Amino acid sequence: MRSSPRSAAKQLLRLLALLLVIASLAVSSFASAYNGHPKLVVVIVIDQFRGDYLERYRDEFGDAGFRLLIDRGAYFSNCNYDYANTRTAPGHSTLFTGAYTIGHGIVANEWWDPAKKAMVTSVEDDRTTLLGVNGNKPGASPHNLQADTLGDELKLATQGKSRVFAISLKDRAAVLPGGFAADASYWIEPQRGEWITSTYYRSDLPQWVLDFNARQIEKYWNREWKDAHGVVLGSTEHRKRKDGTEGGFYEVVGPTSFANEYELEFAKDLILYESLGRGPDTDLLSISLSPNDILGHHVGPDSPEMHQMALDLDRDLADFFDFLGHQIGLADTWIALSADHGVASLPEQVRKLHIPAANLDRSKIEAEINSEMAAKFAHGHEASFVKFDYPLIWLDDQVFTAFHIPEREAEQAVGEAMERAADLRGYYTKSQLAAGDVPNTLLGRKYLNSYSPEGGWYVMGVPDIYTVGPSSGTDHVSPYNYDTHVPLAFYGLPFRPGTYRNSVEPVDMAVTLASLLGINAPTHAVGRVLTEALAPAHHQGSFDSGVGESRP
């Protein structure tokens, strides 16, 4: 009996669908940077996004944002940093080098420069200048990194043919993920909100960046940020600071969901105009979303504003993933998601539950320690011995040296004074950490992993739980789970969908992606390949009953 034309058409469609699935599986099985598969790897880092957020709001997320990763990807719910200096610059460095500070060298967002006798940022580079700002202002580069990154190894593997870009509102969160060989890293000028870069990467801003700055920025001003019930949570109306100057884009628009939208719109233009995912080689894009951190310091992790920002970001990510699907195809894209650190709950809220917590006054404590050092070493004469960034303290080695105080003695004296003034649980000096003189405990290892030879003399304090440096709001930079716990999730053909509750670390991300790409892991990487989340290999010519279960 002859089949009908409709039946034959259906059979043909089934055959074509099966062939497409088989082709995609064959590509995933033999994917590597050496054959240009995947076309694009996108790493999304959400600044100050605690590991419990995805569980907390899971039932409120739509199907195409976070749940693309946690329902249809490999989601690790028990991912923790194994170090104590949970700040933005170390966190981003760790994610992309697969190493902790003891390997990549980035100890904090900023530190004391003995040569300049001043605090400098982790990416500040006087040998470069900023592009897109008035004047000859110092630029930024990854010159302080002591390890290379996933992007650097991808560049090496393809002899520079892969394209590597990184973006963020913050310079450190764009520069450090990009590594040494990035084609460009972009961040914003805080006052005007325009996207800028450094002469480290190129000699001028591309026309597409100039065009984006000209047409996009104004639409994010003078808007009300509302929740699902129409309650106004914030506003981007122009306003003055206490000193009468005009509030900038970073501080006004930055702590609203509009800033996430702004970053992702820039990412879309970058993908289009730089033709990412369109060439014969695998490309890499890092997107660090800063608004969560800008807002979180003020309102804490349990506020209505943070709740709404998570829901808004879910919708923005769904839109961005849809864009990737149309422009490149999700079968040719791998996506990874994580965060650089968590955050402590507001101390005032923690105390209501009878849990110890406190806000400190950093400037007051710094003055107390300087006064004690002056009394001890300078016969009461005033001098600025230290700069305090709780719970880290930086020593001016020249001042101590002028009073013939060696490093080990100076650091111990400051540590003892800081322990009393800031009510610390303990401290570790740079000299101790350099010698590996720490207890063989989980906490001791976290501080050893936080060591860097950079930054002159310093002391790392061990804070009490839920105790933060600013006198209001909240902060991170502790070794405790609320600061170390972050999400880790992957989406793409090589990953086996599921929720994995075994213990993993952010250092595993770069190592896993490098292994799947067939390239070397970054130079100092200590992570492991997350083999438990990898789909079984399929070889050409052998197919199983799981073929029809491939996800889009």
C-alpha positions as a Python dict, from the first residue, in 0.01 Angstrom:
ca = {
    (1, 'M'): (0, 0, 0),
    (2, 'R'): (138, 331, -111),
    (3, 'S'): (183, 597, 163),
    (4, 'S'): (-1, 926, 127),
    (5, 'P'): (188, 1247, 41),
    (6, 'R'): (109, 1382, 390),
    (7, 'S'): (248, 1064, 554),
    (8, 'A'): (560, 1078, 339),
    (9, 'A'): (613, 1443, 429),
    (10, 'K'): (584, 1360, 800),
    (11, 'Q'): (838, 1080, 766),
    (12, 'L'): (1075, 1313, 580),
    (13, 'L'): (1043, 1577, 854),
    (14, 'R'): (1115, 1316, 1123),
    (15, 'L'): (1421, 1200, 931),
    (16, 'L'): (1548, 1556, 891),
    (17, 'A'): (1494, 1627, 1262),
    (18, 'L'): (1680, 1309, 1354),
    (19, 'L'): (1968, 1398, 1124),
    (20, 'L'): (1991, 1746, 1278),
    (21, 'V'): (2003, 1600, 1627),
    (22, 'I'): (2266, 1345, 1522),
    (23, 'A'): (2470, 1621, 1361),
    (24, 'S'): (2452, 1835, 1675),
    (25, 'L'): (2557, 1539, 1892),
    (26, 'A'): (2846, 1461, 1662),
    (27, 'V'): (2958, 1823, 1679),
    (28, 'S'): (2933, 1827, 2061),
    (29, 'S'): (3126, 1501, 2088),
    (30, 'F'): (3416, 1634, 1882),
    (31, 'A'): (3388, 1999, 1988),
    (32, 'S'): (3711, 2184, 2054),
    (33, 'A'): (3868, 2521, 1994),
    (34, 'Y'): (4070, 2354, 1720),
    (35, 'N'): (3766, 2291, 1502),
    (36, 'G'): (3574, 2605, 1597),
    (37, 'H'): (3307, 2442, 1813),
    (38, 'P'): (3129, 2592, 1993),
    (39, 'K'): (3109, 2917, 1803),
    (40, 'L'): (3079, 3126, 2121),
    (41, 'V'): (3137, 3077, 2493),
    (42, 'V'): (2956, 3331, 2711),
    (43, 'V'): (3049, 3358, 3080),
    (44, 'I'): (2806, 3563, 3290),
    (45, 'V'): (2929, 3677, 3630),
    (46, 'I'): (2671, 3844, 3854),
    (47, 'D'): (2848, 4066, 4105),
    (48, 'Q'): (2744, 3986, 4465),
    (49, 'F'): (2495, 3716, 4365),
    (50, 'R'): (2467, 3478, 4659),
    (51, 'G'): (2442, 3106, 4597),
    (52, 'D'): (2103, 3080, 4765),
    (53, 'Y'): (1930, 3332, 4535),
    (54, 'L'): (1857, 3081, 4260),
    (55, 'E'): (1686, 2850, 4508),
    (56, 'R'): (1508, 3133, 4687),
    (57, 'Y'): (1341, 3271, 4375),
    (58, 'R'): (1336, 2959, 4158),
    (59, 'D'): (956, 2925, 4153),
    (60, 'E'): (918, 3286, 4039),
    (61, 'F'): (1155, 3267, 3744),
    (62, 'G'): (1030, 3225, 3391),
    (63, 'D'): (1130, 2934, 3168),
    (64, 'A'): (1390, 3103, 2952),
    (65, 'G'): (1617, 3300, 3188),
    (66, 'F'): (1789, 3148, 3490),
    (67, 'R'): (1592, 2829, 3439),
    (68, 'L'): (1758, 2770, 3104),
    (69, 'L'): (2066, 2699, 3315),
    (70, 'I'): (1918, 2546, 3631),
    (71, 'D'): (1651, 2328, 3463),
    (72, 'R'): (1807, 2253, 3124),
    (73, 'G'): (2171, 2293, 3216),
    (74, 'A'): (2415, 2156, 3474),
    (75, 'Y'): (2352, 2348, 3797),
    (76, 'F'): (2585, 2320, 4097),
    (77, 'S'): (2407, 2446, 4408),
    (78, 'N'): (2698, 2391, 4650),
    (79, 'C'): (2980, 2603, 4506),
    (80, 'N'): (3209, 2787, 4747),
    (81, 'Y'): (3529, 2989, 4720),
    (82, 'D'): (3811, 2835, 4924),
    (83, 'Y'): (3966, 3165, 5027),
    (84, 'A'): (3888, 3459, 5255),
    (85, 'N'): (3933, 3775, 5047),
    (86, 'T'): (3592, 3766, 4881),
    (87, 'R'): (3610, 4089, 4683),
    (88, 'T'): (3529, 4174, 4322),
    (89, 'A'): (3882, 4180, 4177),
    (90, 'P'): (4001, 3854, 4339),
    (91, 'G'): (3672, 3682, 4255),
    (92, 'H'): (3678, 3764, 3886),
    (93, 'S'): (4046, 3670, 3869),
    (94, 'T'): (3973, 3336, 4035),
    (95, 'L'): (3689, 3249, 3797),
    (96, 'F'): (3896, 3304, 3484),
    (97, 'T'): (4239, 3182, 3600),
    (98, 'G'): (4107, 2877, 3786),
    (99, 'A'): (4339, 2979, 4072),
    (100, 'Y'): (4308, 3158, 4405),
    (101, 'T'): (4500, 3470, 4504),
    (102, 'I'): (4806, 3262, 4597),
    (103, 'G'): (4819, 3173, 4227),
    (104, 'H'): (4691, 3483, 4043),
    (105, 'G'): (4819, 3750, 4284),
    (106, 'I'): (4512, 3976, 4301),
    (107, 'V'): (4460, 4023, 4674),
    (108, 'A'): (4199, 4302, 4682),
    (109, 'N'): (4024, 4568, 4474),
    (110, 'E'): (4297, 4813, 4571),
    (111, 'W'): (4611, 4809, 4780),
    (112, 'W'): (4895, 5023, 4912),
    (113, 'D'): (5169, 5096, 4658),
    (114, 'P'): (5496, 5154, 4850),
    (115, 'A'): (5655, 5329, 4552),
    (116, 'K'): (5368, 5575, 4508),
    (117, 'K'): (5289, 5600, 4880),
    (118, 'A'): (4924, 5578, 4787),
    (119, 'M'): (4640, 5330, 4734),
    (120, 'V'): (4617, 5201, 4377),
    (121, 'T'): (4351, 4987, 4209),
    (122, 'S'): (4405, 4628, 4102),
    (123, 'V'): (4406, 4727, 3733),
    (124, 'E'): (4551, 5079, 3740),
    (125, 'D'): (4834, 5117, 3486),
    (126, 'D'): (5021, 5446, 3439),
    (127, 'R'): (5175, 5316, 3117),
    (128, 'T'): (4834, 5338, 2951),
    (129, 'T'): (4562, 5601, 2923),
    (130, 'L'): (4183, 5587, 2916),
    (131, 'L'): (3996, 5612, 2586),
    (132, 'G'): (3663, 5791, 2590),
    (133, 'V'): (3732, 6037, 2874),
    (134, 'N'): (3865, 6390, 2876),
    (135, 'G'): (4227, 6441, 2975),
    (136, 'N'): (4524, 6210, 2995),
    (137, 'K'): (4398, 5990, 3277),
    (138, 'P'): (4580, 5668, 3374),
    (139, 'G'): (4440, 5365, 3199),
    (140, 'A'): (4390, 5008, 3308),
    (141, 'S'): (4539, 4672, 3220),
    (142, 'P'): (4578, 4320, 3363),
    (143, 'H'): (4948, 4382, 3439),
    (144, 'N'): (4906, 4282, 3806),
    (145, 'L'): (4781, 3932, 3719),
    (146, 'Q'): (5042, 3665, 3789),
    (147, 'A'): (4857, 3393, 3597),
    (148, 'D'): (4696, 3378, 3256),
    (149, 'T'): (4324, 3327, 3192),
    (150, 'L'): (4089, 3103, 2998),
    (151, 'G'): (4075, 3365, 2723),
    (152, 'D'): (4455, 3381, 2704),
    (153, 'E'): (4477, 3003, 2659),
    (154, 'L'): (4205, 3016, 2393),
    (155, 'K'): (4404, 3282, 2209),
    (156, 'L'): (4721, 3073, 2233),
    (157, 'A'): (4544, 2761, 2106),
    (158, 'T'): (4413, 2938, 1796),
    (159, 'Q'): (4722, 3154, 1732),
    (160, 'G'): (4522, 3464, 1818),
    (161, 'K'): (4233, 3390, 1581),
    (162, 'S'): (3968, 3352, 1854),
    (163, 'R'): (3808, 3679, 1962),
    (164, 'V'): (3800, 3752, 2337),
    (165, 'F'): (3603, 4040, 2493),
    (166, 'A'): (3495, 4134, 2845),
    (167, 'I'): (3251, 4398, 2971),
    (168, 'S'): (3130, 4534, 3305),
    (169, 'L'): (3029, 4861, 3465),
    (170, 'K'): (3351, 4824, 3671),
    (171, 'D'): (3699, 4836, 3520),
    (172, 'R'): (3838, 4552, 3736),
    (173, 'A'): (3545, 4324, 3646),
    (174, 'A'): (3614, 4375, 3275),
    (175, 'V'): (3995, 4387, 3266),
    (176, 'L'): (4079, 4086, 3484),
    (177, 'P'): (3841, 3836, 3314),
    (178, 'G'): (3968, 3943, 2972),
    (179, 'G'): (4326, 3858, 3066),
    (180, 'F'): (4636, 3969, 2882),
    (181, 'A'): (4534, 3885, 2527),
    (182, 'A'): (4175, 4016, 2513),
    (183, 'D'): (4082, 4203, 2197),
    (184, 'A'): (3919, 4459, 2426),
    (185, 'S'): (3764, 4508, 2766),
    (186, 'Y'): (3500, 4777, 2813),
    (187, 'W'): (3361, 4946, 3125),
    (188, 'I'): (3181, 5271, 3194),
    (189, 'E'): (3293, 5618, 3287),
    (190, 'P'): (3109, 5647, 3623),
    (191, 'Q'): (2977, 6002, 3587),
    (192, 'R'): (2834, 5995, 3235),
    (193, 'G'): (2788, 5620, 3194),
    (194, 'E'): (2964, 5606, 2857),
    (195, 'W'): (3152, 5291, 2763),
    (196, 'I'): (3528, 5337, 2765),
    (197, 'T'): (3848, 5131, 2741),
    (198, 'S'): (4224, 5169, 2768),
    (199, 'T'): (4510, 5214, 2523),
    (200, 'Y'): (4634, 4877, 2646),
    (201, 'Y'): (4380, 4726, 2404),
    (202, 'R'): (4354, 4971, 2114),
    (203, 'S'): (4433, 5326, 2002),
    (204, 'D'): (4075, 5454, 1976),
    (205, 'L'): (3715, 5359, 2053),
    (206, 'P'): (3534, 5173, 1772),
    (207, 'Q'): (3263, 5365, 1594),
    (208, 'W'): (2996, 5123, 1714),
    (209, 'V'): (3086, 5205, 2078),
    (210, 'L'): (3067, 5579, 2006),
    (211, 'D'): (2729, 5527, 1839),
    (212, 'F'): (2599, 5323, 2132),
    (213, 'N'): (2707, 5594, 2377),
    (214, 'A'): (2536, 5860, 2168),
    (215, 'R'): (2199, 5690, 2140),
    (216, 'Q'): (2149, 5467, 2445),
    (217, 'I'): (2245, 5646, 2767),
    (218, 'E'): (1971, 5907, 2795),
    (219, 'K'): (1686, 5656, 2787),
    (220, 'Y'): (1799, 5515, 3123),
    (221, 'W'): (1767, 5848, 3307),
    (222, 'N'): (1449, 5986, 3467),
    (223, 'R'): (1272, 5652, 3502),
    (224, 'E'): (1093, 5490, 3795),
    (225, 'W'): (1193, 5138, 3891),
    (226, 'K'): (884, 4948, 4006),
    (227, 'D'): (802, 4601, 4131),
    (228, 'A'): (532, 4372, 3986),
    (229, 'H'): (265, 4552, 4191),
    (230, 'G'): (363, 4898, 4072),
    (231, 'V'): (542, 4995, 4394),
    (232, 'V'): (826, 5235, 4320),
    (233, 'L'): (1156, 5087, 4441),
    (234, 'G'): (1389, 5350, 4302),
    (235, 'S'): (1432, 5629, 4054),
    (236, 'T'): (1696, 5736, 3804),
    (237, 'E'): (1591, 6099, 3821),
    (238, 'H'): (1885, 6338, 3807),
    (239, 'R'): (1985, 6442, 4158),
    (240, 'K'): (2254, 6621, 4352),
    (241, 'R'): (2501, 6473, 4595),
    (242, 'K'): (2540, 6611, 4947),
    (243, 'D'): (2825, 6830, 4825),
    (244, 'G'): (2603, 6983, 4555),
    (245, 'T'): (2762, 6806, 4259),
    (246, 'E'): (2559, 6610, 4006),
    (247, 'G'): (2505, 6242, 4081),
    (248, 'G'): (2661, 6016, 3821),
    (249, 'F'): (2525, 5729, 3612),
    (250, 'Y'): (2699, 5464, 3820),
    (251, 'E'): (2548, 5577, 4150),
    (252, 'V'): (2201, 5675, 4019),
    (253, 'V'): (2123, 5424, 3743),
    (254, 'G'): (2371, 5162, 3867),
    (255, 'P'): (2166, 5031, 4164),
    (256, 'T'): (1855, 4967, 3951),
    (257, 'S'): (1756, 4691, 3711),
    (258, 'F'): (1790, 4937, 3425),
    (259, 'A'): (2169, 4905, 3451),
    (260, 'N'): (2155, 4528, 3387),
    (261, 'E'): (1948, 4598, 3077),
    (262, 'Y'): (2204, 4861, 2976),
    (263, 'E'): (2493, 4615, 3003),
    (264, 'L'): (2316, 4340, 2811),
    (265, 'E'): (2218, 4582, 2532),
    (266, 'F'): (2585, 4675, 2501),
    (267, 'A'): (2674, 4305, 2491),
    (268, 'K'): (2431, 4254, 2203),
    (269, 'D'): (2590, 4536, 2002),
    (270, 'L'): (2936, 4397, 2075),
    (271, 'I'): (2834, 4053, 1945),
    (272, 'L'): (2682, 4205, 1631),
    (273, 'Y'): (2951, 4458, 1541),
    (274, 'E'): (3250, 4243, 1638),
    (275, 'S'): (3089, 3941, 1464),
    (276, 'L'): (3134, 3712, 1763),
    (277, 'G'): (3037, 3352, 1691),
    (278, 'R'): (3049, 3419, 1317),
    (279, 'G'): (3406, 3318, 1238),
    (280, 'P'): (3579, 2982, 1198),
    (281, 'D'): (3715, 2987, 1555),
    (282, 'T'): (3560, 2973, 1901),
    (283, 'D'): (3508, 3318, 2057),
    (284, 'L'): (3473, 3412, 2425),
    (285, 'L'): (3268, 3688, 2588),
    (286, 'S'): (3268, 3769, 2960),
    (287, 'I'): (2978, 3975, 3093),
    (288, 'S'): (3003, 4092, 3453),
    (289, 'L'): (2674, 4241, 3572),
    (290, 'S'): (2751, 4500, 3842),
    (291, 'P'): (2411, 4640, 3958),
    (292, 'N'): (2346, 4361, 4208),
    (293, 'D'): (2656, 4467, 4401),
    (294, 'I'): (2595, 4841, 4375),
    (295, 'L'): (2247, 4795, 4522),
    (296, 'G'): (2325, 4512, 4764),
    (297, 'H'): (2572, 4711, 4974),
    (298, 'H'): (2291, 4951, 5065),
    (299, 'V'): (1986, 4727, 5111),
    (300, 'G'): (2125, 4379, 5184),
    (301, 'P'): (2030, 4043, 5035),
    (302, 'D'): (1685, 4009, 5193),
    (303, 'S'): (1526, 4332, 5073),
    (304, 'P'): (1234, 4379, 4830),
    (305, 'E'): (1472, 4563, 4597),
    (306, 'M'): (1711, 4267, 4569),
    (307, 'H'): (1416, 4034, 4516),
    (308, 'Q'): (1286, 4245, 4229),
    (309, 'M'): (1631, 4286, 4076),
    (310, 'A'): (1664, 3907, 4058),
    (311, 'L'): (1325, 3878, 3883),
    (312, 'D'): (1404, 4162, 3644),
    (313, 'L'): (1742, 4009, 3563),
    (314, 'D'): (1570, 3679, 3491),
    (315, 'R'): (1363, 3850, 3221),
    (316, 'D'): (1666, 4037, 3085),
    (317, 'L'): (1864, 3713, 3061),
    (318, 'A'): (1574, 3542, 2883),
    (319, 'D'): (1579, 3821, 2625),
    (320, 'F'): (1958, 3794, 2590),
    (321, 'F'): (1949, 3415, 2551),
    (322, 'D'): (1680, 3455, 2286),
    (323, 'F'): (1913, 3697, 2107),
    (324, 'L'): (2195, 3441, 2121),
    (325, 'G'): (1961, 3177, 1983),
    (326, 'H'): (1866, 3388, 1685),
    (327, 'Q'): (2211, 3532, 1611),
    (328, 'I'): (2432, 3231, 1671),
    (329, 'G'): (2213, 2937, 1774),
    (330, 'L'): (2211, 2786, 2121),
    (331, 'A'): (2343, 2458, 1977),
    (332, 'D'): (2661, 2651, 1889),
    (333, 'T'): (2679, 2841, 2220),
    (334, 'W'): (2800, 2743, 2566),
    (335, 'I'): (2691, 2955, 2863),
    (336, 'A'): (2843, 2956, 3211),
    (337, 'L'): (2703, 3147, 3510),
    (338, 'S'): (2862, 3230, 3845),
    (339, 'A'): (2937, 3517, 4086),
    (340, 'D'): (3248, 3678, 4233),
    (341, 'H'): (3125, 3662, 4595),
    (342, 'G'): (2815, 3668, 4814),
    (343, 'V'): (2719, 3918, 5085),
    (344, 'A'): (2628, 3936, 5453),
    (345, 'S'): (2272, 4011, 5562),
    (346, 'L'): (2220, 4356, 5711),
    (347, 'P'): (2360, 4340, 6066),
    (348, 'E'): (2055, 4523, 6204),
    (349, 'Q'): (1829, 4247, 6069),
    (350, 'V'): (2057, 3969, 6189),
    (351, 'R'): (2058, 4104, 6544),
    (352, 'K'): (1678, 4086, 6555),
    (353, 'L'): (1718, 3707, 6538),
    (354, 'H'): (1964, 3716, 6831),
    (355, 'I'): (2259, 3629, 6605),
    (356, 'P'): (2578, 3832, 6670),
    (357, 'A'): (2627, 4105, 6410),
    (358, 'A'): (2770, 4455, 6389),
    (359, 'N'): (2844, 4753, 6167),
    (360, 'L'): (3182, 4910, 6240),
    (361, 'D'): (3329, 5252, 6169),
    (362, 'R'): (3636, 5198, 5953),
    (363, 'S'): (3767, 5554, 5978),
    (364, 'K'): (3739, 5552, 6358),
    (365, 'I'): (3923, 5220, 6385),
    (366, 'E'): (4194, 5340, 6146),
    (367, 'A'): (4246, 5650, 6362),
    (368, 'E'): (4269, 5436, 6678),
    (369, 'I'): (4533, 5209, 6526),
    (370, 'N'): (4737, 5500, 6391),
    (371, 'S'): (4724, 5661, 6736),
    (372, 'E'): (4841, 5339, 6903),
    (373, 'M'): (5127, 5298, 6654),
    (374, 'A'): (5233, 5658, 6709),
    (375, 'A'): (5238, 5606, 7085),
    (376, 'K'): (5431, 5280, 7052),
    (377, 'F'): (5688, 5371, 6788),
    (378, 'A'): (5688, 5750, 6729),
    (379, 'H'): (5689, 5878, 7088),
    (380, 'G'): (5340, 6019, 7041),
    (381, 'H'): (5415, 6215, 6723),
    (382, 'E'): (5131, 6191, 6472),
    (383, 'A'): (5193, 5978, 6165),
    (384, 'S'): (4986, 5781, 5918),
    (385, 'F'): (5105, 5425, 5971),
    (386, 'V'): (4814, 5236, 5817),
    (387, 'K'): (4520, 5244, 5575),
    (388, 'F'): (4225, 5031, 5685),
    (389, 'D'): (3991, 4846, 5448),
    (390, 'Y'): (3819, 4610, 5691),
    (391, 'P'): (3925, 4342, 5752),
    (392, 'L'): (4243, 4414, 5556),
    (393, 'I'): (4492, 4673, 5675),
    (394, 'W'): (4779, 4815, 5470),
    (395, 'L'): (5100, 4936, 5634),
    (396, 'D'): (5311, 5226, 5509),
    (397, 'D'): (5646, 5051, 5517),
    (398, 'Q'): (5839, 5378, 5480),
    (399, 'V'): (5691, 5519, 5800),
    (400, 'F'): (5774, 5204, 5999),
    (401, 'T'): (6121, 5185, 5843),
    (402, 'A'): (6185, 5545, 5945),
    (403, 'F'): (6143, 5428, 6307),
    (404, 'H'): (6361, 5118, 6240),
    (405, 'I'): (6071, 4873, 6270),
    (406, 'P'): (6110, 4562, 6048),
    (407, 'E'): (5816, 4413, 5856),
    (408, 'R'): (5742, 4114, 6080),
    (409, 'E'): (5741, 4326, 6398),
    (410, 'A'): (5536, 4603, 6236),
    (411, 'E'): (5272, 4362, 6104),
    (412, 'Q'): (5243, 4185, 6438),
    (413, 'A'): (5200, 4514, 6625),
    (414, 'V'): (4933, 4630, 6381),
    (415, 'G'): (4760, 4293, 6395),
    (416, 'E'): (4737, 4304, 6774),
    (417, 'A'): (4605, 4661, 6766),
    (418, 'M'): (4354, 4576, 6493),
    (419, 'E'): (4238, 4267, 6682),
    (420, 'R'): (4148, 4487, 6981),
    (421, 'A'): (4006, 4787, 6791),
    (422, 'A'): (3793, 4585, 6547),
    (423, 'D'): (3709, 4298, 6784),
    (424, 'L'): (3853, 4039, 6544),
    (425, 'R'): (3868, 3664, 6598),
    (426, 'G'): (4232, 3670, 6494),
    (427, 'Y'): (4465, 3786, 6219),
    (428, 'Y'): (4731, 3669, 5974),
    (429, 'T'): (5028, 3886, 5878),
    (430, 'K'): (5176, 3891, 5530),
    (431, 'S'): (5498, 3750, 5675),
    (432, 'Q'): (5309, 3456, 5827),
    (433, 'L'): (5126, 3381, 5503),
    (434, 'A'): (5444, 3408, 5295),
    (435, 'A'): (5605, 3145, 5521),
    (436, 'G'): (5294, 2924, 5514),
    (437, 'D'): (5269, 2968, 5891),
    (438, 'V'): (4898, 2897, 5928),
    (439, 'P'): (4705, 2625, 6113),
    (440, 'N'): (4629, 2310, 5915),
    (441, 'T'): (4256, 2381, 5924),
    (442, 'L'): (3988, 2470, 5671),
    (443, 'L'): (4002, 2833, 5786),
    (444, 'G'): (4381, 2840, 5781),
    (445, 'R'): (4379, 2716, 5420),
    (446, 'K'): (4135, 2990, 5318),
    (447, 'Y'): (4377, 3255, 5442),
    (448, 'L'): (4678, 3085, 5285),
    (449, 'N'): (4489, 3083, 4953),
    (450, 'S'): (4437, 3459, 5001),
    (451, 'Y'): (4809, 3538, 5010),
    (452, 'S'): (4976, 3761, 4752),
    (453, 'P'): (5328, 3906, 4743),
    (454, 'E'): (5177, 4229, 4607),
    (455, 'G'): (5058, 4529, 4805),
    (456, 'G'): (5351, 4602, 5038),
    (457, 'W'): (5307, 4505, 5403),
    (458, 'Y'): (4960, 4403, 5521),
    (459, 'V'): (4757, 4215, 5781),
    (460, 'M'): (4440, 4011, 5714),
    (461, 'G'): (4193, 4015, 5998),
    (462, 'V'): (3959, 3727, 6076),
    (463, 'P'): (3622, 3899, 6130),
    (464, 'D'): (3345, 3791, 6360),
    (465, 'I'): (3035, 3655, 6184),
    (466, 'Y'): (2801, 3913, 6026),
    (467, 'T'): (3041, 4194, 6118),
    (468, 'V'): (3107, 4442, 5837),
    (469, 'G'): (3326, 4746, 5797),
    (470, 'P'): (3087, 5026, 5698),
    (471, 'S'): (2878, 5198, 5965),
    (472, 'S'): (2561, 5133, 5762),
    (473, 'G'): (2453, 4885, 5497),
    (474, 'T'): (2648, 4565, 5451),
    (475, 'D'): (2959, 4417, 5288),
    (476, 'H'): (3145, 4098, 5199),
    (477, 'V'): (3516, 3993, 5231),
    (478, 'S'): (3483, 3723, 5495),
    (479, 'P'): (3565, 3350, 5486),
    (480, 'Y'): (3209, 3255, 5583),
    (481, 'N'): (2952, 3080, 5365),
    (482, 'Y'): (2733, 3384, 5307),
    (483, 'D'): (3030, 3543, 5129),
    (484, 'T'): (3187, 3233, 4968),
    (485, 'H'): (2869, 3059, 4842),
    (486, 'V'): (2795, 3140, 4477),
    (487, 'P'): (2604, 2970, 4194),
    (488, 'L'): (2778, 2774, 3923),
    (489, 'A'): (2585, 2657, 3618),
    (490, 'F'): (2654, 2557, 3258),
    (491, 'Y'): (2435, 2530, 2950),
    (492, 'G'): (2535, 2371, 2622),
    (493, 'L'): (2541, 2043, 2435),
    (494, 'P'): (2829, 1887, 2635),
    (495, 'F'): (2652, 1926, 2970),
    (496, 'R'): (2422, 1673, 3133),
    (497, 'P'): (2113, 1858, 3269),
    (498, 'G'): (2055, 1826, 3640),
    (499, 'T'): (2108, 1976, 3983),
    (500, 'Y'): (2436, 1865, 4139),
    (501, 'R'): (2470, 1909, 4515),
    (502, 'N'): (2826, 1785, 4559),
    (503, 'S'): (3088, 2034, 4673),
    (504, 'V'): (3257, 2228, 4392),
    (505, 'E'): (3456, 2552, 4365),
    (506, 'P'): (3461, 2847, 4124),
    (507, 'V'): (3814, 2744, 4019),
    (508, 'D'): (3649, 2446, 3847),
    (509, 'M'): (3475, 2664, 3586),
    (510, 'A'): (3778, 2763, 3377),
    (511, 'V'): (3929, 2415, 3400),
    (512, 'T'): (3607, 2246, 3287),
    (513, 'L'): (3560, 2482, 2991),
    (514, 'A'): (3928, 2448, 2893),
    (515, 'S'): (3904, 2069, 2896),
    (516, 'L'): (3591, 2069, 2680),
    (517, 'L'): (3756, 2311, 2437),
    (518, 'G'): (4059, 2083, 2418),
    (519, 'I'): (4297, 2359, 2526),
    (520, 'N'): (4536, 2395, 2817),
    (521, 'A'): (4393, 2508, 3148),
    (522, 'P'): (4521, 2850, 3263),
    (523, 'T'): (4879, 2845, 3392),
    (524, 'H'): (4809, 2835, 3767),
    (525, 'A'): (4470, 2662, 3763),
    (526, 'V'): (4395, 2429, 4056),
    (527, 'G'): (4034, 2339, 3974),
    (528, 'R'): (3907, 2007, 3845),
    (529, 'V'): (3701, 1905, 3542),
    (530, 'L'): (3339, 1860, 3652),
    (531, 'T'): (3304, 1525, 3478),
    (532, 'E'): (2988, 1437, 3671),
    (533, 'A'): (2800, 1701, 3471),
    (534, 'L'): (2927, 1606, 3126),
    (535, 'A'): (2706, 1422, 2881),
    (536, 'P'): (2837, 1081, 2769),
    (537, 'A'): (3044, 1095, 2455),
    (538, 'H'): (2871, 1007, 2128),
    (539, 'H'): (3087, 884, 1846),
    (540, 'Q'): (3009, 907, 1479),
    (541, 'G'): (2839, 590, 1367),
    (542, 'S'): (2706, 489, 1710),
    (543, 'F'): (2371, 616, 1833),
    (544, 'D'): (2156, 524, 2130),
    (545, 'S'): (1800, 565, 2244),
    (546, 'G'): (1883, 904, 2400),
    (547, 'V'): (1917, 1068, 2060),
    (548, 'G'): (1564, 1198, 2057),
    (549, 'E'): (1609, 1356, 2401),
    (550, 'S'): (1855, 1623, 2296),
    (551, 'R'): (1754, 1967, 2422),
    (552, 'P'): (1757, 2282, 2210),
}
